[in-house]
């Protein structure tokens, strides 16, 4: 967090998946996996994540409650594209200094830069995402503690396995 404001990531979902899992990016499972990873990223970085996909809303993602307002999955209205929705989102904000657009689309990158947002290519963000997930996994592993069973638990387990 810089200057007390949370960073926000506006992610061109199909563009990101097209470059990270191509050619199978249309498989809905890849969307769910990406959402799962981004939820961890959002929680660890305490950032805001807005993920935009092309196509009709996914009933498994539509209307989901994701961490209050810190995580959103958006689909464009019929007849519009994710790119249009992303441009409208950028145009509706006055201050984009704390926004990162994640896309490799030239037109979107240009629009974001002209509005003051920082642009991250999909490959750059993918490396950042992997590193964040790796650190999160490591910190969870380090914080695990093995608890010794109580005498009562030992007795209960002994009784359970001694009866045949």
N, C-alpha and C positions, 0 to 999 in steps of 0.2 A: 504494500500500500504506500503510495506516495502522497505526501501532502494531506494526509488524513482521509483521502477519498479512495474508495475501493476501485480496483481495476475491473474493467468489464471486457469480455471477449465476445465478439459478434462473429459467429462461425458459419461459413457457407458449407453446410453439411454435405450435400452431394459432391461439391467440389473437393472437399477434404477426403471423403471416402473414395472418390474416383482416383485420387492420387496416392492413397495409402493402401487400399485393398483392391484396386482395379484388377481385372475387369468385373469382379463380382460385387461391385458397390451397390447394385440394386437389390441385393438380398436383404430382406428386412432384419435378419439377425445381426447384420453388420451395424444397422442403425441402433439396435438395442445395446449391442456391445459398446458402441461409441457413447451412448447416453450413460451407461454404467460407468465407463471410465471418466467421462466428464463430470459426473456427480462427485466422484472421488476428488478429481482435480479442483472442482469448485469448493469443496469442503476444506481441502488442505490449504489452498491458496487464499481462501476467504474472498474470492472474487465473485463477480456476477458473470453468468454464462447465458448467452442467447444463441440458441442453435436453430438454424433455419434450413428446412428441407424443401425440395421441389416436390410437386405432386399433391395428390389428395391427402388429407389428414390420415394419419395412421391411428386406427381405433385403440391400439395398445399404448400410444403416446399422447393421444388427444385427451385433454382434460386432466392429465396427471398433475398431481400436486407435487412440485419439486422444490423443496427447501424454501417455501414461501415465494418471494419475488426474486430470489437470487439465481434461479435456474428456470429457463423457459425453453420450450420446444415449439417452434412456430412453423405453420404451413401457409402458403399463400392462398388467397381466395381463388375460386375457379377462374381460369382464364389468365391468371397472373403467374409470374415465376418467382422463385426465391430471390433472384437478383433484383427484381422490382421491389420486393418486400425489404430487402437489405438497403437499397437506395432510399426508400421512403423512411426507413428507420434512421439512417444517417442524416437525412434532410430534416427530420423532426427534432433533432438534438442541437442545442446551441453550442455546447462545450464538449468536444470529443477528445480532449487531451488525455483522458484516462481510459480511452477505448482502444482496443486492438481489433482490427478486422483480420480474420483468418480466412484467407482465400488466395488462390493463385490466378484468379480471373483478372486480367489487365484492366478492364473497364471499372470493376468494383474497386480495385486497388487505387486507381486514379481518383475515383470519386471520394474514397475514404481519406486519402492524403490531402485532397483539396479542402476537405472539411476539418482537417486537423487531427484525424485519427492516425494511429500507428498501424502499419500493415505488417502482418506476419505471413509469410508464405506457408502453405500447408506443411511442407517438409520441416520448416523451422518449428512450427507449433507441434508437429508430431514428435519431434525430438524432445521438446519441452514437456509434453504430456507424458512420454515414456519415462523421462527422468523424474518427474513428480510422482508418478505411480511407483517407480522403483524405490524412491526415498520413503514413500508412505509405507510400502511393504516392509522395508528394512526397519523403520521405526516401530511398526507394529510387532515385528518379530523380536526386537530388542526389549519391548515392554512386556512381553509375555512372561509370566511367572508360573512355575510349577508349584501347585499347592499340595501339601501332603494331606492324605485323607485323615479324618479324625478317627479316634478309636471306635466310635459308634459306627462310622462308615465301614471300617475294616471288619467289624463284627457282623454287620449286615451282609456284606459281600461274602464273608466266610460262611455264614449260615446258608446263603443262597446257593453257593457252589458245593457245599458239603451234602446237601439234600439232593438225592437223585431219584 
